[in-house]
Amino acid sequence: MKLLTPLLALLLAASAQAQVQPHAPAAQTYTVVCAKVACGHLKVQESAGRLEVDYSYRNNGRGPDQKETMAFAPDGTWLAYRTEGVATYGARIADRFERDGSRAQWESSVDRGERSGVSPELVYLPVQASPAWAGRLARSLLQRPNRQADALPVGRLRIERVQTLKPAGASFDVGLYALEGLDLEPVYLWLREDDQRLFAQVAPGWGGTLEQGFEGELDRLSDAQRNAQLVRLERLAKTLPQPLAGLTLIEGVRWFDAAAAVMRGPADVYLQDGRIAAVVAPGRLKGVTPQQRISGAGRSLLPGLVDMHGHVGVGDLLLNLAAGVTAVRDVGNSNADLAELRGRIARGEVLGPRISANGFIEGKSPFSSQADFVPDNLADALAAIDWYAAHGYRQLKLYNSIRPEWVAPMVAHARALGLRTGGHVPAFMTARQAVEAGYDELHHINQVTLNFLVGKGDDTRTLLRFNLPGDKAADLKLNDQRTQDFLALLKKKGTVVDATMVAFEGQYTQRQGQPNPSYAMVADHLPAVVQRGLLAAESDLDDTKARRWGASWKVMMDLLRRLHEAGIPLVSGTDATPGFALHRELELYVQAGIPAAQALKIATWNGAKYSDRLNEIGSIERGKRADLLLVEGDPTADIRALRRVALVIQAQGDEARALSPAALFESMGIRPFVPAAEVRR
């Protein structure tokens, strides 16, 4: 089948030549803002029937470069789409669509096909698109009956307006619109109400793309959008939980002793006032009448899982809970936004995991990740530490552009204030040097692997920090003295490693069009549009590169095993899709050779200990908070049982509440994995 005939170019050219009007809108320029700093652009040249787009930004030394062309008939029918460029991690962007009458063809990095008899109302979904495409999609949906349309290759989309406001200094209103059908939650964007053109697309806590001249509206738009998301979550917080008032009995259940890393039981576990009240032999307590009972037959009770590497947004909350992740350590976010979200969770206004926060500090450079604190000198860096200490933070995360000579004085200053320090290894520094300078924790397996690979001039603020391990880790000999000395140093210092293996598995092993290995086992439970997106790889791997990077990934997995065997503390972070990613992280530990029970200890006891919460969570002990999950099967025998969460129990104030993972998943359009455990009254 021959796809994408020369008709594509003819359609694009014809729409430009035949339909241009004398007073076509001028080119629209948008600013990409990362935190509070301009970091890129979106340029849109629109004429009747045609859009030409140039999109590029850089944050944290990475970002996309993309050009798009779109063609439309006078009635709004999508005639053609083409995009080319480079994605955030270097993968090639190439996506094309054309239609001839009722016949449509497409070819992308993940699929290709054709379809006959398509409706004129059909719209096209690229694998990776710019905000300009989203804006044009929204305009198309607003022109369709019932504001809905089928999408090619898959999906059905709808749009609704949430609210309007007037930007400062503008003569027009803008509307916040929710696009449903593109992801697990609505995708939001702002349109001008005078002509329905894109005004902004924002990501609260990160930044956004805004019409030039209105960059100062970012906070206002972000707040309005976040509030719209919260309204939905507040509704679910009122309807989904089952209060567990009084005494609750989980009967005859296996339970995981996290401190010892063994499964025990069966036992009766009693909950009272949001706490674990007793763990006793079945039937031992006589004359006790609980208000509710939960059967533990065939099930295992675990402490709530702890994800030690998140960047929590509103859209992450339910995914975490549905997977049994009841606690998260946030290692980089807008401090104000995160504080507000933590408050809402604590007050029970929305459902979400317990969140502890690391204080994020990045140095100023052309490659900086924009954040609240991006100092240009050591005095300002120390002042940032003072701010975090004054606001009750217990840990710091340092980032790529921190200058190596700052590390030792920053760590000493933090330690004097009672704060631990870790994070990325700054550029032009090795992991060994960071540990010798006082780092308490190292983040990411690639950062640890770089210890053996970086040369004096290697700038790991760029994509080199990903590419160098892929290209060269395969040559490492982990039995050599240098590796043994490094592991001994980590052991001596008690340095914690947050490897986030799941964040890199796809990058080093996935081919374009193949299932993402981190989510392949759950993909058929996800909406079809999301499934298609998972076929897009972050890196372009040809046969030669796939063999090389695959071999390097095996070395990184072996390094993880050696870290564990050397007695170096590990914590289970993800830096990836909430919930599902933590399950996969633990599966990767087991694949690397770490026993399943030890992996569970890492995800419970270690997570609580190294986020300073072990007195409250992390184990099933009398007096600790009733943050628990009940799974079908025994995950110490088969770690994959973690995906079969039948019930999540979470302490809220002086009361516990039960959450059905099935109901949580269904609220996001995800097909449940097992039925919810029954709470009998």
Number of C-alpha atoms within 10 A of each C-alpha: 5 7 15 19 10 9 13 21 15 12 23 22 13 15 23 19 14 10 16 15 12 8 8 12 11 10 14 16 18 25 24 27 24 22 22 18 15 18 23 19 21 23 19 22 16 19 21 20 25 24 22 18 22 19 23 21 20 21 20 20 20 18 19 22 21 22 22 22 20 24 26 20 16 11 11 17 17 23 25 28 26 23 23 17 18 17 22 19 18 18 19 20 23 21 23 23 26 28 23 13 12 11 13 25 22 24 19 20 21 19 16 16 16 19 13 12 9 15 14 17 18 22 24 22 21 23 19 18 19 20 21 25 22 18 19 17 20 27 19 22 23 18 14 15 9 11 15 21 23 19 17 21 22 17 17 16 19 19 24 18 15 14 14 16 16 13 15 12 8 10 8 13 15 24 22 24 21 22 22 17 22 19 17 19 16 17 17 24 25 27 23 18 17 11 10 17 17 28 24 29 26 22 20 21 25 17 21 25 29 26 19 17 12 17 19 13 14 21 17 13 24 20 14 17 23 21 14 17 18 18 13 11 19 16 13 18 16 13 8 17 19 14 15 23 17 14 19 25 24 23 19 22 23 25 25 25 22 23 16 13 19 15 19 14 17 21 21 22 26 20 27 22 20 25 24 22 21 18 20 15 15 15 12 11 11 6 7 10 11 16 13 17 18 19 17 23 14 13 23 27 30 27 31 30 33 32 31 29 25 22 21 27 18 19 17 17 23 24 22 28 28 28 28 35 30 27 26 27 23 23 22 23 24 20 17 11 18 21 14 11 21 20 14 16 18 17 12 15 18 24 26 28 28 19 24 21 26 26 27 25 27 25 26 18 18 13 17 22 26 25 21 18 21 21 20 15 13 17 11 14 21 19 15 20 24 15 13 21 18 10 10 11 18 20 27 27 22 26 24 28 28 26 19 17 12 17 25 17 15 24 24 18 16 21 16 10 15 13 21 22 23 25 25 22 31 26 21 18 23 22 23 19 16 23 22 15 18 21 30 23 27 25 23 22 22 23 22 23 24 22 19 20 18 20 12 9 9 15 17 23 22 16 16 16 20 17 19 19 28 25 18 17 24 18 13 16 12 15 9 9 10 12 17 13 12 16 22 16 16 25 16 11 16 16 20 21 25 23 27 25 28 29 20 22 20 21 24 28 25 24 23 21 17 16 21 23 18 26 19 14 14 14 19 13 16 19 19 18 20 18 20 19 18 22 21 25 26 21 23 21 20 11 9 9 16 18 15 20 24 22 20 24 25 16 22 27 21 15 19 25 17 20 19 19 13 14 14 21 19 23 29 28 31 28 22 19 16 25 25 23 23 31 26 23 26 27 20 21 24 19 14 19 16 18 16 22 22 21 26 28 27 26 28 30 27 26 27 27 16 18 21 14 15 16 13 16 27 30 28 28 21 15 17 20 30 30 31 25 27 28 26 21 20 19 23 20 12 13 22 17 17 27 21 21 27 26 28 29 26 29 24 20 14 11 19 27 19 21 24 23 29 21 19 22 21 14 15 17 16 19 18 20 15 15 15 19 22 14 16 11 10
